[in-house]
Amino acid sequence: MSVSLVVVDDQAAVREALAVMLDLADGIDVVATAADGREALEVVAAHEPDVVLMDLHMPVLDGVAATGRIKATAPGVQVVVLTTFGDDESILAALEAGASGYLTKEAERARIEQAVRDAGAGEVVLAPEVQRRLITLATRRARPAAEAVEFTAREREILGLIGEGLRNPEIARRLVISEATVKTHINNLFAKAGFRSRADAVRYALSTAGPQPWRPDRGAP
């Protein structure tokens, strides 16, 4: 099955180039484009895509506000930010609005294509430099509320692997359990902690784990 995609960017040349490039990629179907956040809301309502590739700094309605509104009205739509801005404030604002991924426009074509496919499959998509920033931020912030949630040992183990960027099949292989069992544990820990998305779980895991050794990007968190 192909992933239906909406491309949002205020620069016409960038928007059109991304749309053409991604529509030619295997497993991706670009169903619409938008020049700003307000147009994005309209086309998402009209086309109900699987994924929105969202720029951040746009006129009329910016990407952060548009992401928040999309997630409020269509929570099943995954938003992946693709922007020139990789600063802490932009990253946190986008993720807190509900984005499930964050890439900078320095990303290679194959990385963007894979990010769209992974987002369509419900995976978190974070560029390596973004993940490094989140780890740095997490180690600087005290998160006492996180410690109040009582997870089982297995749930904490799985949460840690989510924080490392592993996908469900990889977690299942690492722990020698079925993928269905992994999903059950993830559903339980999501309910306990009130996570709205896998991105929430990644931020939570990074905030409670302390400094972690950096792992090379595996292509998809």
C-alpha positions in Angstrom: 0.0 0.0 0.0 1.2 3.5 -0.8 1.5 6.3 1.6 -0.7 9.3 0.7 1.2 12.6 1.2 0.5 16.3 1.3 3.5 18.6 0.8 3.4 22.0 2.5 6.0 24.7 1.8 5.6 28.4 1.1 8.4 28.4 -1.5 6.8 27.3 -4.8 10.0 25.9 -6.3 10.7 23.9 -3.2 7.1 22.7 -2.9 6.9 21.6 -6.5 10.3 19.9 -6.5 9.4 17.9 -3.4 6.0 17.0 -4.8 7.5 15.7 -8.1 10.4 13.9 -6.3 8.3 12.2 -3.7 5.5 11.3 -6.2 8.1 9.3 -8.2 9.3 7.4 -5.1 8.1 3.8 -4.6 5.2 3.6 -2.1 4.4 7.3 -2.0 1.4 9.1 -3.6 1.4 12.9 -3.4 -2.3 13.8 -3.3 -2.0 17.6 -2.8 0.3 20.5 -2.0 -0.2 23.7 0.1 1.6 27.0 0.3 0.8 27.8 4.0 -0.7 26.3 7.1 -4.2 27.4 6.4 -4.1 25.8 2.9 -2.7 22.7 4.6 -5.7 22.4 6.9 -8.0 22.6 3.9 -6.2 20.0 1.8 -5.9 17.7 4.7 -9.6 17.9 5.3 -10.3 17.3 1.6 -7.8 14.4 1.0 -7.3 12.8 4.4 -3.7 11.9 3.7 -1.6 9.5 5.8 1.3 12.0 6.1 1.9 15.7 5.8 5.4 17.0 5.0 5.4 20.3 6.8 7.5 23.4 6.5 7.7 25.5 9.7 8.1 29.2 8.9 5.3 30.2 6.6 2.9 33.2 6.2 -0.8 33.1 7.2 -0.4 30.1 9.5 2.9 28.7 10.5 3.8 25.0 10.5 3.7 24.6 14.3 0.2 26.0 14.5 -0.9 24.0 11.5 0.5 20.8 13.0 -1.4 21.4 16.2 -4.7 21.9 14.4 -4.2 18.9 12.2 -3.5 16.7 15.2 -6.5 18.0 17.0 -8.9 17.4 14.1 -7.3 14.4 12.4 -5.1 12.6 14.9 -4.4 9.7 12.6 -2.5 12.0 10.1 1.2 11.9 10.8 3.1 15.2 10.4 6.8 15.2 9.5 8.5 18.6 9.7 11.0 19.4 6.9 12.6 22.8 7.5 15.9 24.7 7.3 15.6 25.4 11.1 17.2 23.0 13.5 17.3 25.1 16.6 16.0 23.8 20.0 13.0 26.1 20.1 11.8 25.0 16.6 12.3 21.3 17.3 10.5 21.3 20.7 7.6 23.5 19.4 7.0 21.1 16.5 7.2 18.0 18.6 5.0 19.4 21.3 2.4 20.4 18.6 2.2 16.7 17.7 4.7 16.2 14.9 6.0 12.6 14.7 9.1 13.5 12.8 11.6 16.3 12.2 14.1 16.6 9.4 16.2 19.5 8.1 16.3 20.4 4.4 19.9 19.1 4.4 18.5 15.6 4.4 19.2 13.5 1.4 16.5 12.5 -1.0 16.5 8.8 0.1 16.2 9.9 3.8 13.2 12.1 3.1 11.5 9.3 1.1 12.1 6.8 3.9 10.9 9.2 6.5 7.6 9.6 4.7 7.2 5.8 4.5 8.2 5.3 8.2 5.8 8.0 9.3 3.0 6.4 7.3 3.8 3.2 9.3 3.5 5.0 12.6 7.2 5.3 13.3 9.0 8.3 14.8 11.3 10.1 12.3 14.1 12.1 13.7 17.2 13.3 11.9 20.4 12.3 13.8 21.3 15.9 14.6 17.7 16.4 16.0 18.0 13.3 18.2 21.3 14.6 19.5 19.8 17.9 20.4 16.9 16.2 22.2 19.3 14.0 24.2 21.2 17.2 25.2 18.1 19.0 26.2 16.7 16.0 28.1 19.9 15.6 30.2 19.6 19.3 31.2 16.0 19.1 32.3 14.6 17.7 35.5 11.6 15.6 34.9 10.3 14.4 38.3 6.8 13.7 37.0 8.3 11.0 34.7 9.6 9.1 37.7 6.1 9.0 39.2 4.8 6.6 36.5 5.1 3.0 37.6 6.1 0.9 34.7 6.9 -2.8 34.8 10.5 -3.8 34.2 9.6 -5.0 30.7 7.8 -1.8 29.9 10.8 0.3 31.0 13.0 -2.0 28.9 10.9 -1.4 25.9 10.6 2.3 26.6 14.4 2.5 26.6 14.6 0.8 23.3 12.0 3.2 21.8 14.3 6.0 23.1 17.2 4.4 21.2 15.1 4.7 18.0 14.3 1.0 17.6 11.1 0.0 15.7 8.7 -2.7 16.9 10.2 -5.5 14.9 13.7 -4.6 16.1 12.5 -4.5 19.7 10.9 -7.9 19.3 14.2 -9.3 17.9 16.3 -7.7 20.6 14.1 -9.0 23.4 13.3 -12.3 21.7 9.6 -11.8 22.0 6.8 -11.5 19.5 5.9 -8.2 17.8 2.4 -8.6 19.1 3.8 -8.7 22.7 5.8 -5.6 22.0 2.7 -3.8 20.8 0.8 -4.9 23.9 3.5 -3.5 26.2 3.7 -0.3 24.2 -0.1 0.2 24.5 0.1 -0.3 28.3 2.9 2.2 28.8 1.2 4.7 26.5 -1.9 4.4 28.6 0.0 4.8 31.9 2.1 7.8 30.9 -0.6 9.5 28.7 1.5 9.4 25.6 -0.3 10.7 22.5 2.3 9.5 20.0 5.5 7.6 19.7 7.3 10.9 19.6 6.0 11.5 23.2 7.5 8.2 24.2 10.9 9.1 22.6 11.0 12.4 24.5 10.0 10.7 27.7 12.6 8.0 27.4 15.4 10.4 26.6 14.4 12.7 29.5 14.7 9.8 32.0 17.6 7.8 30.7 20.4 10.3 31.2 23.3 10.5 28.7 23.3 7.7 26.1 26.1 6.7 23.7 25.3 8.0 20.3 24.3 5.4 17.7 24.7 5.9 14.0 21.5 6.6 12.2 19.9 3.4 11.0 17.8 5.1 8.3 14.6 5.2 10.4 14.1 5.7 14.2 
